[in-house]
């Protein structure tokens, strides 16, 4: 994962006194393609980005499986230079 993303997530977790469980960070094109192919056609482009367009592929996005984190709003995350761009994916975070 991108060092800046890692540092910002670490600072956020430290400030909240919590741990982070990152279940998906940087992905290769092939990994993104496999996710794309496994998704139903109606969800492609919504819950899975097209290969070559995912921020996971450049390492600047992560999926965080921590309940406390999923409840954080963008106004809090913006203080750390982070954002959740999709309200239907409260686990997905990326550099703002």
Order of alpha helices (4+ residues) and beta strands (2+ residues): alpha-beta-alpha-beta-alpha-alpha-beta-beta
